[in-house]
């Protein structure tokens, strides 16, 4: 994604602050005990985002094709 670790975690923390409960849970402890995972609400948000993304792509497909046909 060409994004720094610090920037990525900053965005995760920002999303966590804006939702009623965290989307990502993290645990300190290094490679053996640490890590991060989606929470249940995080999984739901991701699923809904992907659904919206897919629906918007389908809705715009004909217009996009028409516009691309007008390019040189």
N, C-alpha and C positions, 0 to 999 in steps of 0.2 A: 504493500500500500504506500510505500515511500513515506512513512510517518514515523516519527521518533517514538520511542517507548514512553517518554514523558508526555508527549502530546496525546498519545492514545489513552493513557491513564487519566489525563486531565479530562478528556471527553467522556470517559466512562464515569468518572466522579460527577461530572456535570449532569449526565443523564440520571444517575442515581439520585441526585438532589431534586430533580424536577418531577420524578414519579413518586407516587404515594409510598412505595417501598422500593428498595434497590433492585436494579435489573441484573447486576453482577455482584456476586459475593466473592471476597478474596480472603485468603488466609496466609499469614506470614509463616515462614519456616523453611525457606529454601526449596531446593528441588525435591526433597523427600516429603515434606509435609505442607509446603506452600502451594499456592496456585490460585486460580480463579475459575468460577463457573457461573453459568447463567442461573438465575433463580427461576422459580415457576413463572413469575410475572415477566421476567426477562425473556423467557422462551415464548410466552404469549405475544409480547411486543414484537419480537423478531418474526414470528409467524404472520402476524397481521401486517407488518411492514412489507414482507415479501409478497403477500397477497395483494396489497395495494399497488406495489411496484408492477406486478404481473398484470393486474387489471388496467393500470394506466398505459402500459406498453401496448396491450391489445386495443385499447380505445383510441390510441394515437396512431396505430399502424398505417391505416389508409391515408391519413393526412400526411404522415411522414413520407410515405411512398410517393405521394403526389408532389410534395415539395422537393424531394430528391430528384424526381424526374425533370424538374425545372432548372437544375444545376448544369453548368457547362461541363 
